[in-house]
Each structure stands twice: as structure tokens, then as C-alpha cells.
């Protein structure tokens, strides 16, 4: 037992470093939202380009393309581009699956979980063109009245092309 | 001026997609082309095989998708309930096993055996049937109704409105559509949307 305590003490400076490094080093907290919050995001009128990706921890192609969104977020951080990763995992899986996944991957983009069960209602409200397959991504800039949506996984190049097409004057 | 802006907005929206999200496929009311697909028992199955069928519940599904798994028992229950009334289930796996190895023909045979599927579980190897139907995800249901020698699409979409908990579903779309068809009424809700796994299309060379 004493041995354990010593070992714990030895790690303390490391914890301190992590704390000092601050929010940048920590993964995102998962924000649980209802449909109106998502609709507000999709309607935001400022000259910001939003990249909203719908994914789930059980969706393999979604997981595979997540690094592309993280990379995009870093590259366009100073250029009014915001990435929001909306998990469509069941709300009951928040603690068992979603939070551990976000921590493990160290996701830095904003992560939301849509807590709604009526898929037929919310899919149509999010985008009438979306049939419901995951992954699904919307790239838009409402000030420029531009919007692209993709019911497929995107490569880093495809994603960047979409962002450029939406944000460049 | 406002009308002009609205028009401009519409044009921008319409021209915005790089690739079309849905590549067409059957709409409700369309006559479907028959197919000839290999079942897990090695025999081929066509819609025309069953002369007594009043229609079919065609379900694009697979082994690997958690949402298809969530609906598996409900798909089996649909067959149990409606096959005797003339509307059997026909399950079709459209996934490319190169992309989803767990959806190979051997894996399909295994799953059908373990779960004792009482309905055909067909392999859409060329993915032509999924393309023709306009299926995008698993599970994706098409209720067909016989008209003479042909079958027409009567309903496209989800089984019900609660994937996680069948007992908590408040809308039973396929049940409702079949009840309406069997009583000679028009189907009221002809299409619904649902979350599912993207069909694993073959990678283009």
C-alpha cells in the first residue's frame, strides 16, 4: 500500500504539467443537445464557416475520417472555420462509449451528442437531402449563402475542397 | 429584390452538391425490376418465384452494422407475422465484402444459420439491386405490393421510430403500411428516414 502511495506521489509532477498545459491538451467535453440547439447552429448567420459532421462510435467509416476533421480544425483555426462533431450514438451510451472514445482519441474539436430518438423527424430537419446514412457532413457559411452536404466519408482533400468552396469570397 | 435573393439562394443551394447525395432509385409507386440473387442456401431467388406472394418486405441489411443488428429481431418478427398473410421478408446484403469482411457470403450463411432466418438472405454481389432501389443504408426497408405480374413500391424507409428500444417505439411504419395495404387502403406514411450504416460500396478502380 505504501509502495502504491509512493508511486502515486512520483506521478504528481506529471499531473501538474498536464494541468499547466491547460485546455489545449485536454480532450473536449461532450455537450448533450436537443434538436433546437443543432438547428440554431445550422442557422448561425455570421461570416463563419461551419463544418458539422454527424458520426457515431459504432460507425467505422466515421471513425476513420475523424482525423481529417481534427486536422482541418487545426489548419483553419485562425480563419473562422469551426468544426462540430455531432455524435448520433444513443444517449444511453454517453458514459459507456462516447465520453471514453473522445478521451481516448483526444478529440479537440467540439463534440456534441444529439439526444433525440425520432430519427425520421430530425434527419429531415437537419437536411432534407440526407437519407440517414452515416457519416454525413454539412459545410456552410450562412453569410455567404453557401452550403455543401455529403452523405459519405470524405478524404482530407475532399473536405478541404469543400471548405474552400464555401469560405473563399 | 427579395424574390431575386430567394431565387439566387435556391440556385446556389441546387448547384451546391459536388456529387448527388442520393443517386435516384425507386420512388413510391414505381414498378420494380425483378432480380436474381444468390441465397445463403446456394439457390437463386427472384420475386417472381413466389406466385402466391401479395407483396414483399424487402430489407437491405447486413451482418456488421450495429443498427442492422438492432433491428434483426424485428425483421425476423415481421416475417413471422406477415409471411403467412402473403408478405414475406426478403433480406438483401448489399455490402462489398472487400470493404466489410464480416459481410462475406460465408459470414451471411453463418448468421442466417445461427439466427435461424426463416426468409431468404441474398447477396447483392454486383450491388446493382441496391443501386436500382436507391438504397443508401442498412437497414433500409422497401414494402412491395403486387399488381398483376409486377410489384410496385408502397413504402420506403424505417421499420419503426425507435432503434434502441423496440418497446418504446411510438410509430410502426411497416406494420401500418401492411395493415393499410391488406385492408385495401392507400398507405398513409409512404416514406420515412432513419439513421443507418452507409452501404459499403465497391471502391472504384
Boltz contact constraints between the chains, C-beta under 6 A:
constraints:
  - contact:
      token1: [A, 58]
      token2: [B, 66]
      max_distance: 6.0
  - contact:
      token1: [A, 88]
      token2: [B, 195]
      max_distance: 6.0
  - contact:
      token1: [A, 90]
      token2: [B, 164]
      max_distance: 6.0
  - contact:
      token1: [A, 117]
      token2: [B, 162]
      max_distance: 6.0
  - contact:
      token1: [A, 118]
      token2: [B, 161]
      max_distance: 6.0
  - contact:
      token1: [A, 119]
      token2: [B, 194]
      max_distance: 6.0
  - contact:
      token1: [A, 119]
      token2: [B, 195]
      max_distance: 6.0
  - contact:
      token1: [A, 120]
      token2: [B, 161]
      max_distance: 6.0
  - contact:
      token1: [A, 120]
      token2: [B, 192]
      max_distance: 6.0
  - contact:
      token1: [A, 120]
      token2: [B, 193]
      max_distance: 6.0
  - contact:
      token1: [A, 123]
      token2: [B, 193]
      max_distance: 6.0
  - contact:
      token1: [A, 129]
      token2: [B, 21]
      max_distance: 6.0
  - contact:
      token1: [A, 131]
      token2: [B, 22]
      max_distance: 6.0
  - contact:
      token1: [A, 131]
      token2: [B, 136]
      max_distance: 6.0
  - contact:
      token1: [A, 132]
      token2: [B, 137]
      max_distance: 6.0
  - contact:
      token1: [A, 132]
      token2: [B, 193]
      max_distance: 6.0
  - contact:
      token1: [A, 132]
      token2: [B, 194]
      max_distance: 6.0
  - contact:
      token1: [A, 132]
      token2: [B, 195]
      max_distance: 6.0
  - contact:
      token1: [A, 132]
      token2: [B, 196]
      max_distance: 6.0
  - contact:
      token1: [A, 133]
      token2: [B, 136]
      max_distance: 6.0
  - contact:
      token1: [A, 133]
      token2: [B, 137]
      max_distance: 6.0
  - contact:
      token1: [A, 133]
      token2: [B, 196]
      max_distance: 6.0
  - contact:
      token1: [A, 133]
      token2: [B, 198]
      max_distance: 6.0
  - contact:
      token1: [A, 145]
      token2: [B, 9]
      max_distance: 6.0
  - contact:
      token1: [A, 145]
      token2: [B, 12]
      max_distance: 6.0
  - contact:
      token1: [A, 147]
      token2: [B, 16]
      max_distance: 6.0
  - contact:
      token1: [A, 148]
      token2: [B, 16]
      max_distance: 6.0
  - contact:
      token1: [A, 151]
      token2: [B, 21]
      max_distance: 6.0
